[in-house]
Amino acid sequence: MPELYFHNTLSGRKELFTPLDPNRVTVYVCGPTVYNYVHIGNGRPAVVFDVLTRLLRLIYPEVHYARNVTDIDDKINAAALENGEPIQALADRFTEAYENDMLTLGVIKPDVTPRATHHIAEIITMIDELIETGHAYANEGHVLFNVPSDPEYGSLSRRSLEDMLDGARVEVAPYKKDPKDFVLWKPSTPEQPGWESPWGVGRPGWHIECSAMIRKHLGRSIDIHGGGSDLTFPHHENEAAQSRCANQTPEYVRYWLHNGMLTMGAEKMSKSVGNVLTIHELAEHHSGEALRYALLRGQYRSQLAWSEDLIGEAEASLDTLYQALRDHPGDETAADFSQATLDAFPPSVVEALCDDLNTPLALAAMHELAATLQKAVSDAEREDARRALLAGGWLLGLLNENAEAHFTTGGSNALGNDEIDALINERNEARTNGNFARADEIRDQLTAAGIELEDTRDGTRWRRA
């Protein structure tokens, strides 16, 4: 069994991964707040932790993976009011859009995708437990977590309480005993969604939602909690505090993994800044696989500068991998390795991912495998290299297409496949008959339509540029 090492935000260093139960690894990742189409930066944690869970499933007999949906939030309320549609209808619509975006990026659906509004009873129970143990209090229809009651508060983000207070611009409300206290439950107006509770009609605060969903679906202590680095404080700090206290365990999460942000120029991609590119929009011009490859180009903990150049490089790199498969065709696809055992996967790709999900190194290993396939001289060598490339592709969520289809489908070209084949046949006849001027005209016509030709010993092949 290979050893896995992950950088743990809690300790600030890379550590050997040892799960609570080696027969059942638990993973939770913070999902979207569904009030609009998600931007490509929101796709990064989904892709990163999709690769993580694929890797874990190779090594451990059971992996239980949950990624939530926040379907109650003030941003959702505001968007629904602006659109003039029911709040739940808007949340449902963008939940479905998010799931479609994940399919575009090749993300395998988690074992469970809990929604906050489906866990109100569990949230109320957890809040009640925090009140009973002195870690929370009710005041003016609100329930707040009593931050000074948790001596471990601040251990995740490793900042002083004063720095946290300044950085978070915490509201100093009259119903708070301490300015650092945060809301677990808040009252709802008639226009806002609300549920009956011991503290009046209201709705949960953001942080308590994840705590309640994790406890219900994964347990009181879990192995891995993932999310963007922007969630470390206050969201994950607050979540950890209330869960430690409610679950009465000092170890709520063993390994906190946080991915870096996507940037546009010098700024983080953010709806509030207005510099976002949605997955929905990008998929109109680029394949989901190219977007996924681009997201994997950077080590997950680092910032990644998003640009058209990055996507273009990803597309060219994918073409290189697919070209090796196209040159050496076979019956198997990457999907055929979804149930394969560890020994079927290339060690160079597995080892790179076992070292804190080093996807840039894993991609480099994929290109080495493609080069090996291109240089193979025997049928056995070709078969081994092809299988290794496809297996590595499945582990990274790549090479999901048929190689020939990768080069000959898609795009917005006016010419259909049959028309292209007919023109190529005409060009070949013109060359055979010595009519090179007509052959050049056809090549120019195809080039103008975005079709690239490659003359080989086995005939002319084509691809959409």
Buried (B, 14 or more C-beta within 10 A) or exposed (E): EEEBBBBBBBEEEEBEBEBEEEEBBBBBBBBBBBBBBBBBBBBBBBBBBBBBBBBBBBBBEEBBBBBBBBBBBEBBBEBBEEEEEEBBEBBBBBBEBBBEBBEBBBBBEBBBBBBBBEBBEBBBBBBBBBBEEEBBBBBEBBBBBBBEBBEEBBBBBBBEBEEBBEEBEBEEEEBBEBEBBBBBBBBBEEEBBBBEBEBBBBBBBBBBBBBBBBBBBBBBBBBBBBBBBBBBBBBBBBBBBBBBBBBEEEEBBBBBBBBBBBBBEEEBBBBEEEBBBBBBEBBEEBBBBBBBBBBBBBBBBEBBBBBEEBBEBBBEBBBEBBBBBBBBEEEEBBEBBEEBEEEBBBBBBBBBBBBBBBBBBBBBBBBBBBEBBBEBEEEEEBBBBBBBBBBBBBBBBBBBBBBBEBBBEEBEBEBEEEBBBEBBEBBBEBBEEEBEEBBEBBBEEBEEBBBEBEEEEEEBBBBBB
